[in-house]
Amino acid sequence: MSKKRWRSPQTKSITPQRGLALFRKYALVYAMKMVDSTVTMRRQSATWTRSGEVVGLVPTMGALHKGHLTLIRRARKECRRVVVSIYVNPIQFGPNEDLARYPRPHQQDLTLCRREGVDLVFAPKNLYPPDHSTYVEETERSQGRDGSSRPGHFRGVATVVLKLFNLVRPTRAYFGQKDAQQVDVISRMVRDLDVPVKLVVVPTVRDPDGVAVSSRNRYLSPRARTLAVEFARLLQQAVKKKINPASWLGQQLKKASGIKLDYVEIAGDRLCVAVFIGKTRLIDNERLRAYP
């Protein structure tokens, strides 16, 4: 007569998926480091470099959303260490832009980072001394598009990203394709200045209604969200046009009530566009389907 092995009624078999979920919930919540000092960040990055660890950096301004989480998950798959920087960079905002009201849900951001298994969150209070006078300026890919609409914006972006690269010393850095011109500028900066980092560009993440996820989407009222959906729909239609897709999209957006066109341009194989819906500025881009 075979004996049955006794098993506690509370014992549950743990699948690999459940094991990973439990690990994220209980282990990593205590392991994540919070750093707000550049000195401490340098020390940590030096330790990882000496150990030969592959470090992934996800630079953000906080107000994390599904797009950021996609970058973090990609970094988590490819890197031994994952760093998320959270810093609302003042020098990339113009005088009449939304620096003061840019969302800063810090505790919510930290919770999301813990859940995703981030090793370290670098959230400096300030990256610029009072007499800061050195900037990084890329002069070709920063022209047109946002470079025309937001003078000085990419000088601020390139400067803060290079500072983050110097402080974190990542092996890989992760950016979203939604910010296409930012990717272009940072790619050129990395090449021209021989920065030892591999850029990983991740496709744009969209909500089910087609709107590209963005921290600024939280500004949108229900009515404005409807207009954002229309904006995304028109872009998807435009990239299928074989003749003058930018012209067609511009005409359609100018006719759309409640949407104010900022620019529409073709850059390489991508159709890039920015609009205002109320006071909220949204950017988006898609690869042209008919591009040779």
Stockholm file with secondary structure:
# STOCKHOLM 1.0

chainA/1-292         MSKKRWRSPQTKSITPQRGLALFRKYALVYAMKMVDSTVTMRRQSATWTRSGEVVGLVPTMGALHKGHLTLIRRARKECRRVVVSIYVNPIQFGPNEDLARYPRPHQQDLTLCRREGVDLVFAPKNLYPPDHSTYVEETERSQGRDGSSRPGHFRGVATVVLKLFNLVRPTRAYFGQKDAQQVDVISRMVRDLDVPVKLVVVPTVRDPDGVAVSSRNRYLSPRARTLAVEFARLLQQAVKKKINPASWLGQQLKKASGIKLDYVEIAGDRLCVAVFIGKTRLIDNERLRAYP
#=GR chainA/1-292 SS CCCCCCCCTTCCCCCHHHHHHHIIIIIHHHHCEEECCHHHHHHHHHHHHHTTCCEEEEEECSCCCHHHHHHHHHHHHHCSEEEEEECCCGGGSCTTSSTTTSCCCHHHHHHHHHHTTCSEEECCSCSSCTTCCCCCCCCSTTSSTHHHHSTTHHHHHHHHHHHHHHHHCCSEEEEETTSHHHHHHHHHHHHHTTCCCEEEEECCCBCTTSCBCCGGGGGCCHHHHHHHHHHHHHHHHHTTCSSCHHHHHHHHHHHSTTEEEEEEEEETTEEEEEEEETTEEEEEEEECTTCC
#=GC SS_cons         CCCCCCCCTTCCCCCHHHHHHHIIIIIHHHHCEEECCHHHHHHHHHHHHHTTCCEEEEEECSCCCHHHHHHHHHHHHHCSEEEEEECCCGGGSCTTSSTTTSCCCHHHHHHHHHHTTCSEEECCSCSSCTTCCCCCCCCSTTSSTHHHHSTTHHHHHHHHHHHHHHHHCCSEEEEETTSHHHHHHHHHHHHHTTCCCEEEEECCCBCTTSCBCCGGGGGCCHHHHHHHHHHHHHHHHHTTCSSCHHHHHHHHHHHSTTEEEEEEEEETTEEEEEEEETTEEEEEEEECTTCC
//
